[in-house]
Amino acid sequence: MKSRHRFPALPESLIRTYTKPEAAELAAQWLDVFGKKRRGMKTNDYLWHVFSGDRYPSISGAAALAEYDKQAASEYVVLSNDRDIAYLVGERPVERLMWDYLVFPANFAWTMAFTHETGWLGPYFARHPDYERLNAENLARIEKERQASAARSKGWA
């Protein structure tokens, strides 16, 4: 299934645009984490079917959005459902970017799946099985970047 919309308004913090093969590889890595039990779920159509079909534990709707709002990382991958396009951005997207897409930190600590069925199916939020360790890595990186920025602002190398 092709995405109905391309990303119309990416965050200004765009770091990089992935190639189509790189986007497909990111989708494969995502499925290695969140889609191991996807058999019969038609993830070729929609990656988020692993959540709507209860093949991976997730929360949905307003609870998913609330959990997504709590997440922090220094960089986020935004991946289209069609696996054709992906971006790396420096701030967590808060505006709807397209019909079906995923947002996750580069280490896959968690994922947010935005669907065209929002209100009926989705959005979905799920954690990696090793979420605590991976999330701690994300928070440590944010702190390290904060400290480096503070040092640069004082003229330290």
N, C-alpha and C positions, 0 to 999 in steps of 0.2 A: 504494500500500500504506500503510495507516495504521499508526502506531506502536502497538505492543502496550501500552506503558506511558507514562504521562506522567512528567515528571521528579519522582521521589518525594523526593529529598533534594539540592537544589541547594546549592552551597557557600554559606556564610554571607556571602560577599563579593558577593552579588547586587547589581549596579549598576543594571540595567534589564531590563525585559521588553519585547521587541519585539512589535509588533502582527502579526497574521497576514499582512497585505500586506508588512510589512517583513521578516518571516521568509522569505516567498516571494522577495523581492528579494535577500536574502542568499544563498539557494540559487541564484538565477540568476547572481549574481556568482561564487559558488563554481564553478559549471559553466563560466563564462567562463574561469576559470583552469585547473581540473583536468579539465574534461569536454569540451574542444574536439574530441576524437576519439571521442566517445561513440556515434556512430551505430551502431545495432544492439545497444546494450548495455542496453536497458530501464532507463534511469536514472529513468524515472517510477516504477518499483517501488523501486529501491534506488540511491541516489546512488553508493554505493561500488562498483557494478558496473564503473565506469571502471577500478578497480584490479584487481578479480578477473578482468576481461576483458583485462588488459594494454593498456588504452588510454592509461594514464598511468603513468609509472614510480613504483613504490612498493616498500616493504618490508613484510613481514607478520609476524604472530605475535609471538614473544618479541622479535625484533629491532625490530619496530615499537614495541612498548611501551618498550624500552630507549631508543630514539631520542626518543620522546615525553617520557620522563622528563628528558631533557637540555634540553628547550626552555623558554624563558622569555619572557614578555611581561608588560606591565602589565595587560592586559585580554584576556579570551578570549571568543569567541562559542561558544555551545553551541547547535547547530541540530538539531532533530529531522528524521529522514529524511523524514517526511511533509510537511515544509516549513511546518507550521502554527504551530510555536512555536519561539522562539529567546530566548536570554538572553545578557546580557553580564555576565560575572563577573570579579572581581578576582584570582582564583587559579585555577590550572590544575586542572581536575577530575581527581581520582585514583580516585574510586570510580565504579563502573558506574552510570550514571544511568537508562538505559533500554535497549531492545533495539537500536535502530539510530539512531545519531546521530553528528554531526561536532563536532569541537572545532578551533578555529583562532584565531589572533590576528586582530584587525580588519583588518590589512593583507594577510592571506592568505599570509604568508611560508611557512607550512607547514599541513598539516592532518592530523588523526588521525580515522580513520573506525572507529567501533566498530560491530560487526555482530552480528546474532543468530546468526551462523554461527561465532563465535569458536571456534578450535580446528580448524576445517576451512577456513573462508574468513575471513581477518582475525584481528585488527584490522589496519588498514593505516595506514601513515605515508607521507606524500609531501611533497615540497618544491616551492615555487613555482619557476618557471624563473629568477627573479631573487632567489633565497633569500638569498644573501650580503648584498646591499644591504638587503633588507627586514628580515632578522634583525638587522643592525647598527642599523637604526632602532629596532627593539624594545628592544635592549639599551641604546641611548642614552637612550631614554625612561625605562627603569627607573632608570638612573643619575641622570637629571635629577630624577625623583621622589624618589629617595633623598636627594639633596642638598637639595631643597626641604624635605623632612621634617626633616632635620638642622638646617636653618636655623630652621625653626619651633620646634623643640625648644629652641633657644637664645634664643627670643624675637625673632628677626629677622622682619621682614615679608616 
